[in-house]
Amino acid sequence: MQINDQNLMSDDEIKLTDELIVSYLQENPEFFNRQADLVTSLRLPDHQRGTISLVERQLSQQRQKIHNLEEEITQLMVIANQNEQLFALYSDLYLRLLDCTTAVELLDCLHQATTQLLSLDALKLWLIQPTKVSHSTLIDNDCAEIIENRLSKDDYYFGRLQQSEQALIFGEANAGSVVLVRLTHNQEDIGFLAISSQDAEHFDPRMDTLLLSQFKKLIAKLLHQQLF
């Protein structure tokens, strides 16, 4: 009677898998100490150099980690420098705004700061209560629906608007991005400030609002003093 070799295999025999090997090495950190020759002789495939040793692979990975950290540090330094410049611009703007004695002068200052200091495209202001002041930044159209749709739950809206919304605020449609800033004074809505950029990616929902939060509080207070 012949016995098939396959019948001799135990039903409990475990088939090696990547997960089992990884688990074994994690539970037996002394494995490579016991198998020192394997460490030096093991060759791993590399898409650039053909094959490399395990040590070379580790060094390559460490160099890549260092490179990634250097890039992150560089990006953080760039962001820190940009934030420092923005802080200086906002500080200068606050002083200029506080020196304004009329509503027209205040709106002129806001427009100039937006288009010249910050190099953005346009600034518009919509007020819930009508005002006798005449200025190019003031929106004549009814934007109550916009503030309801875009700012009912948040103080800011970053991104792009529908063409109909762009036309109501800026008088024309554009392919750029905007930020809408809800203005309140003593917990009462005044209206909203709209700033546009030709860059469709400039105003992003992930943007930090720390400086903008301070800016909107000051603007709301000064507008309430000068316009109402």
C-alpha positions in Angstrom: 0.0 0.0 0.0 1.4 3.3 -1.1 1.1 6.3 1.1 1.0 9.7 -0.5 3.5 12.1 1.1 0.9 14.8 1.3 -1.1 12.6 3.6 1.8 12.8 6.1 1.4 16.6 6.5 -0.3 17.5 9.7 -3.6 19.4 9.6 -2.1 21.8 12.1 0.9 22.7 9.9 1.2 26.5 9.7 1.9 28.1 6.4 4.5 30.9 6.6 3.1 34.4 5.8 4.6 37.9 5.9 2.6 38.6 9.0 3.9 35.5 10.8 7.5 36.3 10.0 7.1 39.9 11.1 5.4 38.8 14.3 8.2 36.3 15.0 11.0 38.9 14.4 9.2 41.4 16.7 8.9 38.8 19.4 12.5 37.6 19.0 14.7 40.8 18.6 17.8 38.7 19.2 17.3 36.7 16.0 19.8 38.8 13.9 22.3 38.7 16.8 22.2 34.9 16.5 22.3 35.0 12.7 25.1 37.6 12.2 26.2 36.0 8.9 22.7 36.5 7.5 22.7 40.2 8.2 25.9 40.7 6.2 25.0 38.3 3.4 21.4 39.2 2.9 20.7 41.1 -0.3 17.6 43.1 -1.0 16.2 44.2 -4.3 16.6 48.0 -5.1 15.0 49.7 -8.1 18.0 52.0 -8.5 21.0 49.9 -7.6 19.8 46.4 -8.3 20.5 44.7 -5.0 21.8 46.2 -1.7 22.6 44.8 1.7 20.3 45.1 4.7 22.6 47.7 6.3 22.6 49.8 3.1 18.8 49.6 3.0 18.7 50.9 6.7 21.1 53.7 5.9 19.1 54.7 2.8 15.9 54.8 4.9 17.5 56.9 7.5 18.8 59.3 4.9 15.3 59.6 3.5 13.9 60.3 6.9 16.5 63.0 7.5 15.7 64.5 4.1 12.0 64.6 4.9 12.6 66.2 8.3 14.8 68.9 6.7 12.0 69.6 4.2 9.5 69.9 7.0 11.7 72.2 8.9 12.3 74.4 5.8 8.5 74.6 5.2 7.9 75.5 8.8 10.5 78.3 8.6 8.9 79.6 5.4 5.4 79.6 7.1 6.9 81.3 10.2 8.5 84.0 8.0 5.2 84.5 6.2 3.3 84.7 9.5 5.8 87.3 10.8 5.3 89.4 7.7 1.5 89.1 8.0 1.6 90.1 11.6 3.7 93.2 10.8 1.2 94.1 8.0 -1.8 93.7 10.3 -0.2 95.7 13.1 0.5 98.6 10.7 -3.0 98.3 9.3 -4.6 98.5 12.8 -2.7 101.7 13.6 -3.9 103.3 10.3 -7.5 102.2 10.9 -7.5 103.6 14.4 -6.4 107.0 13.0 -9.3 107.2 10.5 -11.8 109.9 11.5 -14.5 109.3 8.9 -16.3 106.3 7.4 -14.9 107.2 3.9 -11.4 107.4 5.2 -11.9 104.0 7.0 -13.2 102.3 3.8 -10.4 103.9 1.7 -7.9 102.5 4.2 -9.4 99.0 4.1 -9.5 99.0 0.3 -5.9 100.2 0.0 -4.7 97.6 2.5 -6.4 94.8 0.7 -5.4 95.6 -2.9 -1.9 97.1 -2.2 -0.5 95.8 1.0 -1.9 92.3 0.7 -1.9 92.3 -3.1 -5.5 90.9 -3.3 -8.0 91.6 -6.0 -11.0 93.4 -4.3 -12.7 94.2 -1.1 -16.5 94.6 -0.7 -18.7 95.4 2.3 -22.4 94.5 2.7 -24.3 96.1 5.5 -27.6 94.8 6.9 -28.7 98.3 7.8 -28.5 100.9 4.9 -26.1 103.8 5.3 -26.0 107.3 3.8 -22.3 106.9 3.1 -21.3 106.4 -0.5 -18.3 104.3 -1.4 -17.1 102.0 -4.1 -16.5 99.2 -1.6 -20.2 99.2 -0.4 -22.5 96.6 -2.0 -25.9 98.0 -3.1 -27.4 94.6 -3.9 -29.4 92.5 -1.4 -27.0 89.9 -0.1 -29.2 88.6 2.8 -29.4 85.2 1.1 -25.7 84.9 0.8 -25.1 85.6 4.5 -27.8 83.1 5.3 -26.3 80.4 3.0 -22.6 80.9 3.7 -22.3 82.4 7.2 -25.3 81.2 9.2 -23.2 78.7 11.1 -19.6 80.0 10.8 -18.0 83.4 10.9 -15.9 82.7 7.8 -16.3 81.2 4.4 -13.3 80.3 2.4 -13.4 79.1 -1.2 -15.3 79.8 -4.4 -18.7 81.2 -4.9 -21.4 80.6 -7.4 -21.4 83.0 -10.4 -24.7 84.6 -9.2 -23.2 85.2 -5.8 -20.0 86.7 -7.3 -22.1 89.0 -9.4 -24.1 90.2 -6.4 -21.0 91.0 -4.4 -18.3 92.0 -6.9 -20.5 93.0 -9.9 -18.9 90.3 -12.0 -18.0 86.6 -12.0 -14.4 85.5 -11.6 -12.5 82.2 -11.4 -10.7 83.1 -8.2 -11.4 82.4 -4.5 -12.9 84.5 -1.8 -13.2 84.9 2.0 -16.4 86.1 3.5 -16.1 87.5 7.0 -19.2 87.8 9.2 -19.2 91.1 11.1 -20.9 91.4 14.5 -20.9 94.1 17.1 -22.3 93.5 20.6 -23.7 90.1 19.3 -25.6 91.8 16.6 -24.9 91.2 12.9 -23.7 94.2 10.9 -23.1 92.5 7.6 -20.1 90.8 6.0 -16.8 91.7 4.4 -15.8 90.0 1.1 -12.2 89.8 -0.1 -11.4 88.2 -3.4 -8.2 86.8 -5.0 -7.5 85.9 -8.6 -5.9 82.7 -7.3 -8.5 80.0 -7.1 -6.5 78.3 -4.3 -5.6 81.3 -2.3 -8.5 81.2 0.2 -8.7 77.6 1.4 -11.0 76.2 4.1 -7.9 75.0 6.0 -6.6 78.5 6.5 -5.8 79.7 10.0 -8.2 82.4 11.3 -6.3 83.7 14.3 -5.2 87.1 12.7 -8.5 87.3 10.8 -10.5 86.9 14.1 -8.7 89.9 15.6 -9.1 91.9 12.4 -12.9 91.3 12.1 -13.5 92.4 15.7 -11.7 95.7 15.2 -13.4 96.3 11.8 -16.8 95.6 13.2 -16.3 98.1 16.0 -14.9 100.8 13.8 -17.6 100.4 11.2 -20.3 100.6 13.9 -18.7 103.8 15.2 -18.4 105.5 11.8 -21.4 104.3 9.9 -24.3 104.1 12.5 
